[in-house]
Amino acid sequence: MTRIIAGRAGSLTLEVPDAGTRPTSDRVRESVFGALDSADAVRGARVLDLYAGSGALGLEALSRGAASADLVEKAPRAAQCATRNARRVATALGGRAAIDVHRLSAEQYLRTSRGPFTLVFIDPPYDLSEVHLSETLALLVPSLDTDATVIIERASRSPEPSLPDGLQPVRSKRYGDTTMWWVAPAQPEARV
């Protein structure tokens, strides 16, 4: 069972697609959002949830005070599930949530993105190639706010994501079979 952990929609149960997705565990989401909350990275954030599946990451951010969330999922069943979950969270938040579900691939969406996003979750299928992930990250760079936080979820057996120009690693944390990679926009070198 997947649920919203905290915030105004806390404890709300979320529907999960019956196949084809791997929801982020409550334990991992709780840890990630604890770190995000302590960095004050959620309240007022413009959130992008790529490869959204049920939408749990983006919807958790909304429950905790994010300003908006765009959930991007190309699989029809998962996108329908994310849409139903988005409606339930919007209702729990009194209809004041700006949530859009886009039934597109991450690449299609990023080619027409409306950013700038301040908080991005990327949770692709574990079998997505590193080359494909790097291409997605390169498309993401122009849609990021200068102070954005990007969190990439991968299998712990996967190598560190290859970052394109415009992104820099911040940290990583392993949770059993899952590793969360935190990256941020590269800051321009200071001129002397």
Secondary structure, 3 states (H helix, E strand, C coil): CEECCCCCCCCCEECCCCCCCCCCCHHHHHHHHHHHHHCCCCCCCEEEEECCCCCHHHHHHHHCCCCEEEEECCCHHHHHHHHHHHHHHHHHCCCCCEEEEECCCHHHHHHCCCCCEEEEEECCCCCCCHHHHHHHHHHHHHHEEEEEEEEEEEECCCCCCCCCCCEEEEEEEEECCEEEEEEEECCCCCCC
